[in-house]
């Protein structure tokens, strides 16, 4: 059964912009999946972290992978880009978060969907709304209803 999934993408080490662009290409190559849309790239300061500014985006997929298999595929892409997890919110070469997986609400040790902080982060919410303005977050409501929560966060859309 094909499921609509949204992936948050971020990087702030090395060539962060190039990494995010390459990660989107890797998402397009995932098995049993189709890249439907991608947001613009956005630049944001780290939240609860240090290091350089982040480059962020959101991608929409249609996938036949289970949520767990999709998570594992995302983690493999992160590893291919040298992702390490030395501590919580450490600067990263690449971060891929499964934000939404259809209308499912998943709470396991390995995965929480919808992503628990997505309504608190402009770098997730605004790119998501750019590609899916009417999206509903299961258990929370319309994503656009949370835009005011993140209105004070500085986020800059990058141009080519």
C-alpha positions in Angstrom: 0.0 0.0 0.0 1.5 3.3 -1.0 1.9 5.9 1.7 2.5 9.6 1.6 5.6 10.4 3.8 7.4 13.7 4.5 11.1 13.8 5.3 12.8 16.7 7.1 16.4 17.3 5.8 19.1 19.2 7.5 22.9 19.7 7.6 25.4 22.1 9.1 28.8 20.6 8.6 30.9 20.7 5.5 29.1 21.7 2.3 25.7 21.7 4.0 23.9 23.0 0.9 25.4 20.4 -1.4 24.7 17.7 1.1 21.0 18.6 1.3 20.8 18.7 -2.5 22.5 15.3 -2.8 20.3 13.9 0.0 17.2 14.8 -2.0 18.6 13.0 -5.0 19.2 9.9 -2.8 15.6 10.1 -1.5 14.5 10.0 -5.2 16.4 6.8 -5.6 14.9 5.0 -2.6 13.4 1.6 -3.6 9.6 1.3 -3.8 9.4 5.1 -3.5 8.8 8.2 -5.6 9.9 11.7 -4.8 6.7 13.8 -5.3 7.9 17.3 -4.1 10.7 19.1 -2.4 10.7 22.5 -0.7 13.1 25.3 -1.3 16.3 25.2 0.8 16.2 27.3 3.9 18.9 28.6 6.2 18.4 28.7 10.0 20.5 29.1 13.1 21.0 26.0 15.3 18.4 25.4 17.9 19.6 23.9 21.3 22.9 23.3 19.6 26.0 24.9 18.3 27.9 25.2 15.0 27.3 26.8 11.7 23.8 27.6 10.4 21.8 24.8 9.0 20.5 24.2 5.5 17.0 22.6 5.7 14.4 21.3 3.4 11.4 19.0 3.4 10.7 16.3 0.8 7.4 14.4 0.0 7.6 10.8 -1.0 5.0 8.2 -2.0 6.4 4.9 -0.7 5.6 1.3 -0.4 8.2 0.9 2.3 6.9 0.4 5.9 7.7 3.2 8.3 10.4 1.1 9.9 12.0 0.2 6.6 11.8 3.9 5.5 13.5 4.9 8.7 16.3 2.4 8.1 16.8 3.6 4.6 17.0 7.2 5.8 19.6 6.1 8.4 21.7 4.4 5.7 21.7 7.6 3.7 22.8 9.6 6.8 25.6 7.1 7.3 26.7 7.4 3.7 27.2 11.1 4.4 29.3 10.5 7.5 26.5 11.1 10.1 27.7 10.6 13.7 25.6 10.9 16.9 28.1 11.9 19.6 25.5 13.7 21.6 21.9 15.0 21.4 21.6 17.9 18.9 25.2 17.7 17.8 26.2 19.4 14.6 25.6 17.0 11.7 26.7 16.3 8.2 23.1 15.1 7.5 19.9 14.6 9.4 16.9 12.9 7.9 13.8 12.8 10.0 10.6 10.9 9.2 8.1 13.7 9.9 4.9 12.2 8.7 3.9 8.7 7.5 0.4 8.9 6.1 -2.1 9.4 8.9 -0.2 7.1 11.2 0.8 7.9 14.8 3.7 5.7 15.7 5.4 5.5 19.1 8.2 3.0 19.4 11.6 3.1 20.9 13.1 3.7 17.5 10.5 6.0 15.9 7.9 8.6 16.8 5.6 9.9 14.1 4.5 12.6 13.7 7.9 14.0 14.6 7.4 15.3 18.2 8.9 18.8 17.7 7.8 19.5 14.1 5.2 22.0 15.1 7.8 23.9 17.2 10.4 24.3 14.4 10.2 26.9 11.6 12.8 24.9 9.6 10.4 22.0 9.5 7.0 23.6 9.5 7.6 26.3 6.8 9.1 24.0 4.2 6.4 21.5 4.9 3.7 24.1 4.4 5.4 25.3 1.2 4.9 21.9 -0.5 1.7 20.9 1.2 -0.2 24.0 2.5 -3.3 22.1 3.7 -1.4 19.2 5.4 -2.9 17.9 8.7 -0.6 16.6 11.4 -2.3 13.4 12.9 -3.3 14.0 16.5 -2.5 17.7 16.3 -4.5 19.3 13.5 -3.8 21.6 10.5 -0.1 22.4 10.2 -0.9 26.0 9.2 -2.4 26.5 12.7 1.1 26.2 14.1 2.7 28.9 11.9 2.2 31.5 14.7 4.2 29.3 17.1 7.3 29.6 14.9 6.8 33.1 13.7 9.6 34.5 15.8 12.2 32.0 14.5 14.5 33.4 11.9 14.4 31.4 8.6 15.8 32.5 5.3 14.7 31.0 2.0 17.7 30.4 -0.3 17.7 31.3 -3.9 19.8 29.8 -6.7 
